[in-house]
């Protein structure tokens, strides 16, 4: 998934970015509030992780501007402030969740999973299409109970498609959600990932199928389709 992290504390930001990228997410990291706000005005994200105390523009102001634009993206606020008024203020401005620093990275990952899951309309961490099962917590896939070996980007792409079976995803949207800004990529890269993923699903006997709709994009369908 595509995540924007706005955090000016270098060691904290780097640790979060490394952790989330290791889980397969594409992470854009900004240390300045104005830069983060500018990205949100032009780029779609699956999740925003937003520090409160930022140079240029504070996190509350960024959140207020985002919601004023009716941006629906879920927002997780990070704050060193433990006062109840600050936490309530963040939620009232439109934050979906918050974490008080210092925090355990396992809790951060759990809250990220919960927000992404909620945003895609799922109640738990499992995505099931026929005999294909994706476990979002373990970041693992299996077909009829047998483990399916996927690369980080293959996992991210099948997770995006399987979270909304039947929906057609244009190549451009998949490109934006799989690759971060600093990564050189093209729609051809998406085609290659889809081709590899499709071969693995077919070889494993998966009942889920990735379909190409010429000129439109890709969709995944289960056996009931």
N, C-alpha and C positions, 0 to 999 in steps of 0.2 A: 504494500500500500504506500501511497505518497504522503509523507508527513512533513510538516513545517515545524522546526524547532527554533524558537526565539529565546536565546539564553546567553547572557553576556559573561557569565563566569566560565572561563575557558575550560578548566578541568572538568567541571560539571557538564558543560555542553558537549565536550569531546567524548566523555564517558557515555552519555545518553546516545549520541549519534552512533558510536561504535556498537553499542549494545543493540540498538534497533536495526542497524544495517546488518548485523550478524544474524538477525531473525528474518532477514529478507526484505525489509522495508527500504524504500527509496527516501532518504532524508535530506532535506535542504535545511542548512543551519545558518541562522543569522544572529549576530551579536548586538545589532542596533535596532531599536524599536521602529524607527522610520523605515529602515530597509525591510523589516518584517511586514510592516503595514503595506508597503508598496507591492510586495510579492502577493499578499492576500488580495489586493485589488485586481490582479491580472491572472493569477494562477489558481486552479482548483486543487484542493487537498482533501484527503480522506480524514485527516486529523491534524489539529494544531496543538503543540505543547508550548505554553506561553509563560515565561517568567514575568513577575510583577515589576521588579525594579530593573529598568532598562535605560540605557542612555538614548537620547533622542526623543523617544516617546514611550511612556510607561505602558505596562501590560494592560491595565484597566482601560486606558484610552484606545489601545489597539482593539480590545474586545468590544468596546462601545462602537467604534467605527465599523467593525466587521458586522455586528448585528444590525446597525443602521442601514447597511447595504443589503440586509436580509440574507447574509451568508449563512447557510445551514450547517456548515462543517462543525463537527464536535470539537470542543476546546477543553483541554486539560490545563489548569493553571498551576504553576509552581510558585510557591511563595515561602520566604523565610519568616513571614509574619504569622504568628500563631494566634493573634487576636481574633475573636469570633466575628467582630464587625468586618474585618478584611475578607474573611471567608464568605460571609453572607453577602458582602458587596460584590464579590466576584460572581457568585451564583445569580444574584439579582441582575447583573449586567449581561448574563447569558452564558456563563461558563457551565459546562456539563459536569465537571468534576474538578477536584483540586488535590494537591499533595503539598504538605508542609515539609520544607527542608530542615534537617537532612532526612532522606528517605531511603528505604531498601529498594534496590533495583528490581527485585522480584515483585514488589508491590506496584512499581511503575509499569512493569510489563503486564501485570494482571489488569491494571486500570486501562492501559492501552488496548488490550484485547477486548475488554468489556465495552469500551466506547466504539471500537470498530465493529464489533458484533452487533451492538445496538443500532448503529448507523446503517447496517445492511439488513436489519429486520430479523435477526436470529436471536433465539433465547439462550443458546448454549454454544460451546466451542466446536461442535461437530457439524460438518457439512456432508450430506449424504446424497449421492445420485446413483441409484441402483446399487451395484456392488463396490462403487468407489466411495471411500470415506476419507475425509480430510479432518484432521485434528488440529485446530488452530492453536491450542495451548502447546502441544508438542511439536508443532510445525512439521507434522508427518502425514504421509498419504499411504493408503493401502487399497488393494483390490482383492475382494473376496478374502480378506484377512491377511493377505500377503503384502509385505512392505513394498512400496513403490519408490525407487530411488530417483529423487528429483533434485535438480540444482536449485539454488536460491531463487533465481529469477523464474524458473519453471514453476516452482511452488507459488510464488507471488501471483503469477498470471492465472494459474488454475484456481487459486483462491478467489481472485477477483471475478472470474467467470462463474464459478460454482456458487458464489454468494447470491447471484441473481440469475438462476438458470432461465434460459429462453430470451434474456435480454441481449440485444445486439450491441456489442462494444466496437466502436470505430477504432481503427489502428492508432489514430492520433491520440485518443483517450488512453488506450493501453500504454502507449509510449510514455505519456506524461505520468502515469501512475506506477510504472515499473522502474523508470530511470530518474535519478536525481538531476538537478540542473547542471552540476559540474561533470556529469558523465556524457561523453560523446556517444550519440545513438541516432538511430533513424528508424523509420517504419520497417525497413528491411530487417532490422534486428528483431522486431516483434514477430515478423514472419518466420524467422529462423527458430525462435523460441517455440512458437506454435507448432511448427513442423516437428521439432524434437519431442515436444510434449505429446503430440498426437501419436507419433510412432510408439512411444512408451505405453500409452494407454491401450492402443491396439494390441501390442505384444503381450500385455498383461491380461487381456481379455476384459477390459473395463466396459461396463454397460453405459458409461457416459461417453458422449461423442462431441468433439469440437467441430462445429460446422463453419465453413467459410461462406459468407454471403457477398458475392462479388459486388464491389463498389460500396459496400456498407460496413463490413467488419466481420467479427466473429461472435459466436454464441455457443454455449454448452447446453446440451439437452440430455436428459436421462432416458431410461428405457420406456417410460410411459409416453414419451413424445411420439 
